[in-house]
Structure formats: C-alpha cells, structure tokens
Amino acid sequence: MSKRMTAAPVVALVSGAMLIACGGDGAEIVAPGLPATDVPFGVVANPEGVRVQPAERQWALTSDLSWSFDAGPEGKVVRNVVTGLTISIPQGALSEKTHITVSALKGSFLGYRFEPHGLQFAAPVELSQSLRGLKFKRDALGVARLLGGYFPGEGLTPELTSGTTRVVELLPVLLDVKTQRVTLQIRHFSGYTVASAYTDPSAVSP
C-alpha cells in the first residue's frame, strides 16, 4: 500500500485531517488540521487490528447499495451521488479491462466493499468521500482527526456499546476544505472506511 500522497491546491496534506464542529450534529470543516504525528500509518502488527470509530451517516442505509462499472488501462472516474463517493482509477493502474463492483454497506456506519477482492493496482487509486451528512467522534474541544482504514472481511463489525470497529491498516487522508471532501489512496481492493478516534498505537508495526 502506498503511503505517499501529493497535495493539490486548496488541499491540506496531513497525516490525519482535523474537523471542527460548528453547531448541530453534522461535522463542518472550518480549517485544516495539524499533522497527527502520533499516528504510525501502515499495516498494524496486531492481526486482530486496531480500533477506530468509523464515520456515521445521518441516514442509515437499509441494505447494501451496490453499483458496477468496467475500467481498463485507460483509467476511469466514477461518481455515486447517493453515497458521496468518487473513485478515480488513473491511466495504467489496470493492465486489462476489469469489471468492478462497489457496495456501500448497510447501516449507519460508513464502509465500502470493493470487488474483485484482492485486485492489485499498478498506480494508486483515489477514493474521495464527501463529508456532508456524516458524523464523527470528537474530543471535548469538538475536534475529530480523520484517517482511512482497511478491513479485509465482508463488512464492518462495529461494537454496539462503543461504535468502534477494527481495521488492519491505517491510511493518511487529504482534506479538501473548500469542497468538504476527504481523499485516500489505495493499492488493492477489499473494504475501506473513513474514521476517527484512533487507538492502540503500540499495535502498529514499525
């Protein structure tokens, strides 16, 4: 998995992005955050993963919402206005035409499953998620530091009491303050979420 990302204009490149709430339950971006230098991104050492707090949709999905498309060596950009997700596959990332299926997982927690499972990319693919209509776990100052998380199974398994779920890889994100979107780069398919409330730093491999 690639750990380097290139910032574009009006995008703040940070190890973790910071959100500040401004009234109501929804998260509103008012400024980019400082680097979350305490988060060691990468594959976690604990095979059970580390706990994060996935973002919550204000309106839960009653069932998985799936869509499919074909992409090839020329690349592809696909947007889903219902989920707020944009998938950007660059030219050369795929060596042949591939049928791809994306599923926004049912429930209120933000999670996506991508198929075919295990598909590898020769160049990083960008997942860009709109933050409008999402809620995040915040500290006493109303701040939420955002990151991406990779889970290998069929879906998220949040605990009912804490709302946390386990991911086996932590990913940095780009926060676009102007458009209120967060972007992460991936090199392979399975499941991904945007989360906050990172815990268990000792479980991450050096």
C-alpha positions as CSV (number, residue, x, y, z in Angstrom):
1,M,0.0,0.0,0.0
2,S,1.4,3.4,-1.0
3,K,2.0,5.7,2.0
4,R,2.8,8.9,0.0
5,M,0.3,11.4,-1.3
6,T,0.7,14.6,-3.4
7,A,-1.2,17.7,-2.3
8,A,-3.2,19.8,-4.8
9,P,-4.1,23.5,-4.4
10,V,-6.6,24.2,-1.6
11,V,-6.0,20.7,-0.2
12,A,-4.2,20.4,3.1
13,L,-1.9,17.4,3.2
14,V,-1.8,16.0,6.8
15,S,-1.1,12.7,8.4
16,G,-4.6,12.9,9.8
17,A,-7.2,15.5,9.0
18,M,-8.9,17.6,11.6
19,L,-12.6,18.5,11.7
20,I,-14.2,21.1,13.9
21,A,-17.9,21.0,14.6
22,C,-19.9,24.2,14.2
23,G,-23.4,23.6,15.5
24,G,-25.6,20.6,15.1
25,D,-24.5,17.0,14.9
26,G,-23.0,17.2,11.4
27,A,-19.3,17.9,11.0
28,E,-18.5,21.1,9.3
29,I,-14.9,21.8,8.1
30,V,-13.6,25.2,9.2
31,A,-9.9,24.7,9.0
32,P,-7.3,22.1,8.0
33,G,-5.7,20.3,11.0
34,L,-2.2,20.0,12.1
35,P,-0.3,16.7,11.3
36,A,-1.4,13.8,13.5
37,T,2.2,12.8,14.1
38,D,1.2,10.3,16.8
39,V,-0.4,8.0,14.2
40,P,2.0,5.5,12.7
41,F,0.3,4.7,9.4
42,G,0.6,1.4,7.7
43,V,-0.2,-2.3,8.3
44,V,-0.9,-2.9,12.0
45,A,1.2,-5.5,13.9
46,N,-1.8,-7.0,15.8
47,P,-3.5,-9.5,13.4
48,E,-6.8,-8.5,15.0
49,G,-6.3,-4.9,14.0
50,V,-6.7,-1.7,15.9
51,R,-9.9,0.1,16.9
52,V,-11.2,3.2,15.1
53,Q,-14.5,5.0,15.2
54,P,-16.0,4.9,11.7
55,A,-17.9,7.9,10.4
56,E,-21.7,7.6,10.7
57,R,-24.2,8.6,8.0
58,Q,-27.0,10.8,9.2
59,W,-29.4,8.5,7.4
60,A,-28.7,4.7,7.6
61,L,-28.8,2.5,4.5
62,T,-31.4,-0.2,4.9
63,S,-29.5,-2.5,2.6
64,D,-26.2,-2.6,0.8
65,L,-26.2,-0.1,-2.1
66,S,-24.1,-1.6,-5.0
67,W,-23.1,-0.5,-8.4
68,S,-20.7,-1.8,-11.1
69,F,-18.6,-0.4,-13.9
70,D,-15.8,-1.5,-16.3
71,A,-12.4,0.0,-16.2
72,G,-9.3,-0.7,-18.2
73,P,-5.7,0.6,-18.9
74,E,-7.1,4.0,-20.0
75,G,-8.4,4.7,-16.4
76,K,-11.8,5.7,-15.2
77,V,-13.6,8.2,-12.9
78,V,-16.9,7.0,-11.3
79,R,-19.1,9.1,-9.0
80,N,-22.0,8.0,-6.9
81,V,-24.1,11.0,-5.8
82,V,-26.1,9.0,-3.3
83,T,-23.1,7.8,-1.2
84,G,-20.9,10.8,-2.0
85,L,-18.1,8.6,-3.2
86,T,-15.9,9.2,-6.2
87,I,-13.4,6.5,-7.5
88,S,-10.6,7.7,-9.7
89,I,-8.6,5.0,-11.4
90,P,-5.6,6.5,-13.2
91,Q,-4.3,5.5,-16.6
92,G,-2.0,2.5,-16.3
93,A,-3.4,1.3,-12.9
94,L,-5.0,-1.7,-14.6
95,S,-3.4,-3.9,-17.3
96,E,-6.7,-5.1,-18.8
97,K,-10.4,-4.4,-18.8
98,T,-11.9,-5.3,-15.3
99,H,-15.5,-5.4,-14.1
100,I,-15.6,-3.7,-10.7
101,T,-18.4,-3.7,-8.1
102,V,-18.7,-1.3,-5.2
103,S,-21.0,-1.8,-2.3
104,A,-21.9,0.9,0.3
105,L,-22.5,-1.3,3.4
106,K,-25.9,-1.2,5.0
107,G,-26.4,0.6,8.3
108,S,-25.3,3.9,9.6
109,F,-21.5,3.3,9.7
110,L,-19.5,4.4,6.6
111,G,-17.9,1.4,4.9
112,Y,-17.4,0.2,1.3
113,R,-16.6,-3.2,-0.1
114,F,-14.8,-3.4,-3.4
115,E,-14.7,-6.4,-5.8
116,P,-13.0,-8.3,-7.2
117,H,-11.3,-8.9,-3.8
118,G,-7.6,-8.7,-3.9
119,L,-7.4,-6.8,-7.1
120,Q,-4.0,-5.0,-7.3
121,F,-3.3,-1.7,-9.0
122,A,0.0,-0.6,-10.6
123,A,-0.7,3.0,-9.6
124,P,-2.6,4.4,-6.6
125,V,-6.4,4.6,-6.9
126,E,-8.1,7.5,-5.2
127,L,-11.3,7.2,-3.1
128,S,-12.8,10.6,-2.5
129,Q,-15.6,10.8,0.1
130,S,-17.9,13.8,0.7
131,L,-18.1,14.7,4.4
132,R,-21.6,16.3,4.1
133,G,-24.1,14.3,6.1
134,L,-21.5,12.4,8.1
135,K,-20.9,12.5,11.8
136,F,-17.6,11.8,13.6
137,K,-16.4,11.0,17.1
138,R,-14.9,14.2,18.5
139,D,-12.9,15.1,21.6
140,A,-14.0,17.6,24.3
141,L,-13.0,20.5,22.0
142,G,-15.2,19.3,19.2
143,V,-12.2,18.1,17.1
144,A,-12.1,14.9,15.0
145,R,-8.9,13.7,13.4
146,L,-9.7,11.7,10.4
147,L,-7.9,8.8,8.8
148,G,-8.6,5.9,6.4
149,G,-8.9,2.3,7.5
150,Y,-8.7,-1.0,5.6
151,F,-10.7,-4.1,6.7
152,P,-10.3,-7.5,4.9
153,G,-13.7,-9.0,5.6
154,E,-17.1,-8.7,4.0
155,G,-18.1,-5.7,6.2
156,L,-17.6,-3.6,9.2
157,T,-18.3,-5.1,12.6
158,P,-18.8,-2.2,15.0
159,E,-19.4,-3.0,18.7
160,L,-22.8,-1.9,19.8
161,T,-21.6,-0.3,23.0
162,S,-18.6,1.7,21.7
163,G,-19.3,2.0,18.0
164,T,-15.7,1.1,17.3
165,T,-14.5,-1.3,14.7
166,R,-11.2,-3.0,13.9
167,V,-9.0,-2.2,10.8
168,V,-5.8,-3.9,9.8
169,E,-4.2,-0.9,8.0
170,L,-4.3,2.8,8.8
171,L,-4.1,5.3,5.8
172,P,-3.4,9.0,5.7
173,V,-6.0,11.2,4.1
174,L,-6.2,14.5,2.2
175,L,-8.7,17.0,3.5
176,D,-10.2,19.5,0.9
177,V,-11.6,22.3,3.0
178,K,-13.3,24.0,0.1
179,T,-15.3,21.1,-1.2
180,Q,-15.6,19.3,2.2
181,R,-14.2,16.0,0.8
182,V,-11.6,13.6,2.2
183,T,-9.4,11.5,-0.1
184,L,-7.3,8.4,0.5
185,Q,-5.1,6.4,-1.9
186,I,-5.3,2.6,-2.2
187,R,-3.3,-0.1,-4.0
188,H,-5.7,-3.0,-3.7
189,F,-9.3,-3.9,-3.2
190,S,-11.3,-5.1,-0.2
191,G,-13.0,-2.9,2.4
192,Y,-12.4,0.7,3.4
193,T,-13.8,3.2,5.8
194,V,-13.1,6.8,6.9
195,A,-12.8,7.0,10.6
196,S,-11.6,9.0,13.7
197,A,-10.8,8.2,17.3
198,Y,-7.6,6.2,16.5
199,T,-6.4,4.0,19.4
200,D,-3.8,1.3,20.2
201,P,-0.7,3.0,18.6
202,S,1.6,0.2,20.0
203,A,-0.2,-2.3,17.8
204,V,1.2,-0.8,14.6
205,S,4.3,-2.4,13.1
206,P,7.4,-0.1,12.7
